[in-house]
Amino acid sequence: MRLKTIVLAAALAMLGMGQAVLADGMIVPVRPGAPIRGDWSVKYHHVKITVRDQVASVHIDQAFENHGRRDMEVEYLFPIPPGAAIDSMTMLVDGKELPGKMLEAKEARRIYESIVRKKKDPALLEYMGYGLYRTRAFPLQRGRPASVVVTYTTVCRKDYDLVEVFYPLNTEKYSAKKVKDVKVTVDIKAKADITAVYSPTHDLEVKRKDPRRVLVTYHVKDALPDTDFQVYYKAADEKIGATVLSHRPKGKDDGYFLVLVSPNPKLGAAHVASKDLVIVLDHSGSMAQHEKMSQAKEALRQVLGSMGEEDRFNVVPFCDSVDKIFPALVDANKKNIAEAVDVLDRLNPSGGTNISEAIDTAMGLFEEGDRPGYILFLTDGIPTVGERDEAAIIKASKKANVHKVRLFALGVGYDVNVRLVDKLVLANRGASDFVKPKEPLEIKVSNLYNKIKSPVMTDVAVGFGGIRTTMTYPRELPDLFDGDQIIMVGRYAKGGRTKLTVSGRLGGRKQTFGYKSVLVGHSETNRNKFVERLWAVRRIGFLLDEIQLNGKTKEVVDEVVKLSKTYGIMTPYTSFLADETVALHAKAGLRRRGGRAADRLANTVSG
């Protein structure tokens, strides 16, 4: 099917640093009474953003489809935020220029209101106060998708030392169907080393081309995006990069902050701390299924082969009995790794599952010292031998962990005791992941090991000088690894200028880094409002972890429900219901109904 081609080119320069870039374009049917939504959809939406020293060049490629029973006349609307200046804009339809008109905010408001009245659809009310680029009407033929290409240039907003790349995806919510392919690619190149890269809105793939260039990608299929795209980055020649964003709503006592801590990508192997690693491998009888044992062996060969020469390791294979390949931790040299691999190759699945003794044995291998210690725990079952009570196993692991070892676990298959695995990593400051039957085990093991492969700074602590902070999450900060970052949120009572400090062991010695920072006294805009919601997400996560570790109490559940209702966050104790009386795009209505549902559920919870 041939695409009818529409090309729209714009050169834009943002006058105000605090303004968002242009809103995404949309089409509106011309016929009176025809709703904005219903008869058209977006087939695909591809965006390429190139950022060079804070200047962003944006290239948008969309295709619109007509699902009605006949051709329709449409016009293309391009909302323009206050403060944006347009040097030139043209639109081509099948190679011929389609005239358009630039309208100031006052005239644009009249047109927005007119469309709302004619369509009886409030969709455009959110753009009141915006300017508008409006094209002459053109036909959108049934069964013949039309491609729209838009290009523009803008200056990215900078908030102290963080640069924001913003792209509005939320107009896609007007599409009658899910968008088959949505992809946003951001190519960032700066004059200084890029340390922090963070999105509060979307899960991203981040690839570093070199210390001063990163490629960020968001890609989903069959989705209906309704959240604007945001990426923050910091460029500074620092060993450890750190920055803070804050938000203090009017009428609230406390403010909310977000801290990002990242190592400079130039630090390299010279600053990676030598670590101690103990691999705990379940080879009980159930590991014979779906080639789990052979996959685990191959994955662990890769882990052992990628260890640093200054690292130390041991392997604890277990079934109903528990062994250790070496009497103590040994150097990760070729001879010891070859011996460990030989033992792994000769392991066969058999017997039961003695989890408690295996963890206790692994903990006992670590020694007092400055090296960070990690356990990589692989299991596919539930405890069937030795201590079987979950609470007793958790308590014993915490008691044995005298050297503050971090435990990372991979649960394999559907029979694994997920609750026990999660509790073990929560109690021992680690992380967990799970792999389904027949899912490649090597990738999951590799991803988990990469979290702990290259520790740069250990025993990390963050402070704000004399400003008191409360309810910070995570409660205990993880180690900082090469290519990773620490995200910390919390609340503060009094804003002002302060010195953000990050301390820890770097390069074998205790070091502290300081950064000039500001925690706002009150926020003039909602630009950083996401910080407050992110804090609520982390607070709920902490409370749910407490419930999982220590059991349910009415006070804790009540707070989970309250936060869920306030911020619209799904939890096991709340549900959000949409029915035919509330449109899915009507977020306020959904939140009200969600709040009432949460009240009903809360009343069913006892202490």
SEDRENMAR-391976 format. One record per residue (C-alpha): residue number from 1; residue in one letter; x, y, z. Coordinates in steps of 0.5 Angstrom, whole numbers. Layout:
// SEDRENMAR-391976
  seq  type   east  north     up
  NUM     a      X      Y      Z
...
// end
This chain:
// SEDRENMAR-391976
  seq  type   east  north     up
    1     m      0      0      0
    2     r      3      7     -2
    3     l      4     12      3
    4     k      1     19      1
    5     t      7     23      3
    6     i      6     30      8
    7     v     12     33      9
    8     l     12     39     15
    9     a     19     42     16
   10     a     20     47     22
   11     a     26     51     25
   12     l     24     53     32
   13     a     28     57     37
   14     m     26     57     44
   15     l     26     64     47
   16     g     25     62     54
   17     m     29     56     58
   18     g     23     54     62
   19     q     19     53     57
   20     a     17     46     54
   21     v     19     44     47
   22     l     13     44     42
   23     a      7     40     43
   24     d      6     34     38
   25     g      2     35     32
   26     m     -5     32     31
   27     i    -11     32     26
   28     v    -18     34     27
   29     p    -23     33     22
   30     v    -27     39     19
   31     r    -34     36     18
   32     p    -38     39     24
   33     g    -40     35     29
   34     a    -35     30     27
   35     p    -31     28     34
   36     i    -24     29     35
   37     r    -23     22     37
   38     g    -26     16     33
   39     d    -25     16     26
   40     w    -17     16     25
   41     s    -11     13     29
   42     v     -3     14     29
   43     k      0      8     25
   44     y      7      9     27
   45     h     11     15     31
   46     h     18     15     30
   47     v     22     21     33
   48     k     30     22     33
   49     i     33     28     37
   50     t     40     30     36
   51     v     43     34     42
   52     r     49     38     41
   53     d     51     42     47
   54     q     44     43     49
   55     v     41     45     42
   56     a     36     39     40
   57     s     34     38     33
   58     v     28     34     33
   59     h     26     30     27
   60     i     18     27     27
   61     d     16     22     22
   62     q      8     20     23
   63     a      3     16     19
   64     f     -5     17     20
   65     e    -10     13     18
   66     n    -17     14     16
   67     h    -22      8     19
   68     g    -28     12     17
   69     r    -33      9     12
   70     r    -31     15      7
   71     d    -26     20      6
   72     m    -25     26     11
   73     e    -23     33     10
   74     v    -18     34     16
   75     e    -13     40     18
   76     y     -7     39     22
   77     l     -6     43     28
   78     f      1     44     31
   79     p      0     47     38
   80     i      6     52     40
   81     p      7     53     48
   82     p      8     60     50
   83     g     15     63     49
   84     a     16     59     43
   85     a     19     63     36
   86     i     18     60     29
   87     d     23     62     24
   88     s     19     58     18
   89     m     15     53     17
   90     t     12     49     11
   91     m      8     43      9
   92     l      8     39      3
   93     v      2     34      1
   94     d      4     30     -5
   95     g     10     35     -7
   96     k      6     41     -7
   97     e      6     46     -1
   98     l      0     46      3
   99     p     -1     53      6
  100     g     -1     54     13
  101     k     -2     60     18
  102     m      1     62     25
  103     l     -4     64     30
  104     e     -2     68     36
  105     a     -5     65     43
  106     k    -11     70     43
  107     e    -13     68     36
  108     a    -11     61     37
  109     r    -16     60     44
  110     r    -22     63     40
  111     i    -20     57     35
  112     y    -19     52     40
  113     e    -26     54     44
  114     s    -29     54     37
  115     i    -27     47     36
  116     v    -29     44     43
  117     r    -36     47     42
  118     k    -37     44     35
  119     k    -34     37     37
  120     k    -37     37     44
  121     d    -30     35     46
  122     p    -26     38     51
  123     a    -20     35     48
  124     l    -16     41     46
  125     l    -18     45     52
  126     e    -11     43     55
  127     y     -8     47     50
  128     m    -11     54     52
  129     g     -6     59     52
  130     y     -2     56     47
  131     g     -1     59     40
  132     l     -2     55     34
  133     y      0     53     27
  134     r     -6     51     23
  135     t     -6     48     16
  136     r    -11     49     10
  137     a    -16     43     10
  138     f    -13     37      6
  139     p    -16     30      5
  140     l    -15     24      9
  141     q    -17     18      4
  142     r    -20     12      7
  143     g    -15      6      7
  144     r     -9     10      5
  145     p     -5     12     10
  146     a     -2     19     10
  147     s      5     20     13
  148     v      7     27     16
  149     v     14     29     17
  150     v     16     35     22
  151     t     23     38     24
  152     y     25     43     28
  153     t     31     46     33
  154     t     30     48     40
  155     v     34     49     46
  156     c     34     44     52
  157     r     32     47     58
  158     k     37     47     64
  159     d     36     46     71
  160     y     42     48     75
  161     d     47     43     72
  162     l     42     38     69
  163     v     39     39     62
  164     e     32     36     60
  165     v     31     33     53
  166     f     23     34     53
  167     y     18     31     47
  168     p     11     31     48
  169     l      8     24     46
  170     n      1     25     50
  171     t     -3     27     44
  172     e     -3     20     42
  173     k     -8     19     47
  174     y    -13     22     41
  175     s    -12     16     37
  176     a    -17     11     36
  177     k    -13      5     36
  178     k     -6      3     39
  179     v      0      6     35
  180     k      3      0     32
  181     d     10      2     33
  182     v     13      8     38
  183     k     20     10     38
  184     v     24     15     41
  185     t     32     16     40
  186     v     36     21     43
  187     d     43     22     41
  188     i     47     26     46
  189     k     54     29     45
  190     a     56     34     50
  191     k     63     38     51
  192     a     64     35     58
  193     d     63     28     61
  194     i     56     25     61
  195     t     55     22     68
  196     a     48     22     70
  197     v     42     20     65
  198     y     35     19     68
  199     s     28     19     65
  200     p     22     20     70
  201     t     17     18     65
  202     h     20     12     61
  203     d     24      5     61
  204     l     30      7     57
  205     e     36      3     53
  206     v     42      7     55
  207     k     48      6     50
  208     r     55     10     51
  209     k     58     11     45
  210     d     64     15     49
  211     p     65     19     55
  212     r     61     25     52
  213     r     56     21     48
  214     v     50     17     50
  215     l     45     14     45
  216     v     38     13     49
  217     t     32      9     46
  218     y     25      8     48
  219     h     21      3     44
  220     v     14      0     44
  221     k      9     -3     40
  222     d      2     -3     40
  223     a      2      2     45
  224     l     -2      8     46
  225     p      3     13     50
  226     d     -1     19     54
  227     t      5     21     58
  228     d     10     26     55
  229     f     18     24     54
  230     q     23     27     59
  231     v     30     25     59
  232     y     35     29     64
  233     y     43     29     63
  234     k     49     32     67
  235     a     55     33     63
  236     a     61     35     68
  237     d     68     33     68
  238     e     68     30     75
  239     k     70     23     78
  240     i     63     22     81
  241     g     57     26     78
  242     a     52     28     83
  243     t     46     32     82
  244     v     39     34     85
  245     l     32     36     83
  246     s     27     38     88
  247     h     20     40     88
  248     r     16     43     94
  249     p      8     44     93
  250     k      5     50     95
  251     g      1     49    102
  252     k      5     43    104
  253     d     10     43    109
  254     d     15     38    106
  255     g     19     38    100
  256     y     21     32     96
  257     f     28     31     93
  258     l     31     26     88
  259     v     39     25     88
  260     l     43     22     82
  261     v     50     19     83
  262     s     54     16     77
  263     p     61     15     76
  264     n     65     18     71
  265     p     65     13     65
  266     k     73     15     64
  267     l     74     12     71
  268     g     75      5     68
  269     a     79     -1     71
  270     a     84      3     75
  271     h     78      5     80
  272     v     74     -1     80
  273     a     74     -4     87
  274     s     77    -11     88
  275     k     71    -16     90
  276     d     69    -22     93
  277     l     64    -27     90
  278     v     61    -33     92
  279     i     57    -37     87
  280     v     51    -41     91
  281     l     49    -46     86
  282     d     42    -51     87
  283     h     44    -58     83
  284     s     38    -61     86
  285     g     34    -66     82
  286     s     29    -61     79
  287     m     35    -58     76
  288     a     35    -63     71
  289     q     28    -60     67
  290     h     29    -56     61
  291     e     36    -56     61
  292     k     37    -52     67
  293     m     43    -55     70
  294     s     47    -54     63
  295     q     45    -47     62
  296     a     47    -45     69
  297     k     54    -49     68
  298     e     55    -45     62
  299     a     52    -38     65
  300     l     57    -39     71
  301     r     63    -41     66
  302     q     62    -34     63
  303     v     61    -31     70
  304     l     68    -34     72
  305     g     71    -32     66
  306     s     70    -25     67
  307     m     72    -24     74
  308     g     78    -19     75
  309     e     85    -21     77
  310     e     85    -18     83
  311     d     78    -21     85
  312     r     77    -27     90
  313     f     71    -32     89
  314     n     69    -39     91
  315     v     63    -44     89
  316     v     58    -47     94
  317     p     54    -53     90
  318     f     48    -55     94
  319     c     43    -60     94
  320     d     41    -64    100
  321     s     48    -63    102
  322     v     52    -57    102
  323     d     59    -57     99
  324     k     65    -52     97
  325     i     70    -52     92
  326     f     75    -49     96
  327     p     76    -49    103
  328     a     76    -41    103
  329     l     76    -35     98
  330     v     81    -36     93
  331     d     84    -31     87
  332     a     81    -31     81
  333     n     87    -33     77
  334     k     86    -38     71
  335     k     88    -44     75
  336     n     83    -43     80
  337     i     78    -42     75
  338     a     79    -48     71
  339     e     79    -52     77
  340     a     72    -49     79
  341     v     69    -50     72
  342     d     72    -57     72
  343     v     68    -59     79
  344     l     62    -55     76
  345     d     62    -59     69
  346     r     62    -66     74
  347     l     56    -64     78
  348     n     49    -68     76
  349     p     42    -66     79
  350     s     40    -70     85
  351     g     37    -70     92
  352     g     33    -64     95
  353     t     34    -57     97
  354     n     38    -55    103
  355     i     37    -47    102
  356     s     39    -45    109
  357     e     45    -49    110
  358     a     48    -47    103
  359     i     47    -39    105
  360     d     50    -40    112
  361     t     56    -43    109
  362     a     57    -38    103
  363     m     56    -32    109
  364     g     62    -36    113
  365     l     67    -35    107
  366     f     67    -28    107
  367     e     73    -24    112
  368     e     73    -18    115
  369     g     76    -12    110
  370     d     75     -7    105
  371     r     73    -11    100
  372     p     66    -11     98
  373     g     62    -18     98
  374     y     57    -21     94
  375     i     53    -27     93
  376     l     50    -30     87
  377     f     45    -35     89
  378     l     41    -39     83
  379     t     36    -44     85
  380     d     29    -47     82
  381     g     26    -50     88
  382     i     23    -49     95
  383     p     27    -51    102
  384     t     26    -59    102
  385     v     32    -61    107
  386     g     34    -58    113
  387     e     31    -51    116
  388     r     24    -50    112
  389     d     21    -45    115
  390     e     21    -38    111
  391     a     22    -33    117
  392     a     27    -38    121
  393     i     31    -38    114
  394     i     31    -30    113
  395     k     33    -29    121
  396     a     39    -34    120
  397     s     42    -31    114
  398     k     41    -24    117
  399     k     45    -27    123
  400     a     50    -30    119
  401     n     52    -24    115
  402     v     57    -20    119
  403     h     61    -17    114
  404     k     55    -14    110
  405     v     55    -18    104
  406     r     50    -17     99
  407     l     46    -22     96
  408     f     43    -23     89
  409     a     39    -28     87
  410     l     36    -31     81
  411     g     30    -36     81
  412     v     29    -41     76
  413     g     22    -44     74
  414     y     15    -44     76
  415     d     16    -48     83
  416     v     21    -43     86
  417     n     19    -40     92
  418     v     19    -33     90
  419     r     17    -30     97
  420     l     23    -33    100
  421     v     28    -31     95
  422     d     25    -24     95
  423     k     25    -24    103
  424     l     33    -26    102
  425     v     35    -21     98
  426     l     31    -15    102
  427     a     34    -18    108
  428     n     41    -18    105
  429     r     41    -11    101
  430     g     41    -14     94
  431     a     36    -16     88
  432     s     33    -21     85
  433     d     30    -23     78
  434     f     27    -29     76
  435     v     27    -34     69
  436     k     21    -38     66
  437     p     22    -45     64
  438     k     25    -45     57
  439     e     27    -38     58
  440     p     35    -37     56
  441     l     38    -37     63
  442     e     45    -35     61
  443     i     42    -28     59
  444     k     39    -27     66
  445     v     45    -29     70
  446     s     49    -25     66
  447     n     45    -19     67
  448     l     45    -20     74
  449     y     52    -21     75
  450     n     53    -15     71
  451     k     50    -11     77
  452     i     56    -13     81
  453     k     61    -14     76
  454     s     65     -7     77
  455     p     64     -4     84
  456     v     67      3     83
  457     m     65      6     90
  458     t     63      2     96
  459     d     60      4    103
  460     v     56     10     99
  461     a     53     16    104
  462     v     49     22    101
  463     g     48     28    105
  464     f     45     35    105
  465     g     50     39    110
  466     g     45     42    115
  467     i     39     41    112
  468     r     35     35    115
  469     t     32     30    111
  470     t     27     25    112
  471     m     24     18    109
  472     t     29     17    104
  473     y     29     11    100
  474     p     33      7     99
  475     r     34      7    107
  476     e     41      4    105
  477     l     44      6     99
  478     p     47      0     94
  479     d     54      0     92
  480     l     56      5     86
  481     f     58      0     80
  482     d     61      2     73
  483     g     56      4     68
  484     d     50      5     73
  485     q     47     10     78
  486     i     44     11     84
  487     i     37     14     85
  488     m     35     17     92
  489     v     29     20     94
  490     g     27     23    100
  491     r     23     29    104
  492     y     26     36    107
  493     a     23     41    112
  494     k     27     47    110
  495     g     29     49    103
  496     g     35     53    101
  497     r     42     53     98
  498     t     46     47    101
  499     k     52     43     99
  500     l     50     36     97
  501     t     56     31     99
  502     v     57     24     97
  503     s     62     20    100
  504     g     65     13    100
  505     r     71      8     99
  506     l     74     10     92
  507     g     80      7     89
  508     g     81      4     96
  509     r     81     10    100
  510     k     75     14    103
  511     q     73     20     99
  512     t     68     25    100
  513     f     65     30     94
  514     g     62     36     94
  515     y     57     40     90
  516     k     53     46     90
  517     s     46     45     90
  518     v     39     48     92
  519     l     33     45     95
  520     v     27     50     93
  521     g     23     53     98
  522     h     17     53     94
  523     s     16     51     87
  524     e     13     56     82
  525     t     11     51     77
  526     n     10     43     76
  527     r     16     42     72
  528     n     19     37     77
  529     k     12     35     80
  530     f     14     28     78
  531     v     20     28     84
  532     e     14     28     89
  533     r     10     22     86
  534     l     17     18     85
  535     w     18     19     92
  536     a     11     16     93
  537     v     12     10     89
  538     r     19      9     93
  539     r     15     10    100
  540     i     10      5     98
  541     g     15      0     95
  542     f     18      0    102
  543     l     12     -1    106
  544     l     10     -7    102
  545     d     17    -10    103
  546     e     16     -9    110
  547     i      9    -12    110
  548     q     13    -18    106
  549     l     18    -19    111
  550     n     14    -17    118
  551     g      7    -19    116
  552     k      1    -14    115
  553     t     -1     -9    120
  554     k     -7     -4    119
  555     e     -3      2    120
  556     v      2      0    114
  557     v     -4     -2    110
  558     d     -8      4    111
  559     e     -2      8    109
  560     v     -1      4    103
  561     v     -8      6    101
  562     k     -8     13    103
  563     l     -1     14     98
  564     s     -5     10     93
  565     k    -11     14     93
  566     t     -7     21     93
  567     y     -2     19     87
  568     g     -6     14     83
  569     i     -1      8     84
  570     m     -3      1     83
  571     t     -2     -3     89
  572     p     -4    -10     92
  573     y     -9     -7     96
  574     t    -12     -2     91
  575     s    -15     -3     84
  576     f    -17      2     79
  577     l    -24      1     75
  578     a    -26      4     69
  579     d    -33      3     66
  580     e    -37      6     61
  581     t    -39     12     65
  582     v    -32     14     65
  583     a    -28     15     59
  584     l    -21     12     59
  585     h    -17     19     58
  586     a    -21     22     63
  587     k    -16     21     69
  588     a    -19     26     74
  589     g    -25     21     74
  590     l    -21     15     74
  591     r    -17     17     80
  592     r    -24     19     84
  593     r    -27     12     82
  594     g    -20      9     84
  595     g    -20     13     91
  596     r    -27     10     92
  597     a    -25      3     90
  598     a    -19      4     95
  599     d    -24      6    101
  600     r    -28     -1    100
  601     l    -22     -5    100
  602     a    -19     -2    106
  603     n    -25     -3    110
  604     t    -24    -11    108
  605     v    -17    -11    111
  606     s    -16    -12    119
  607     g    -10    -11    123
// end
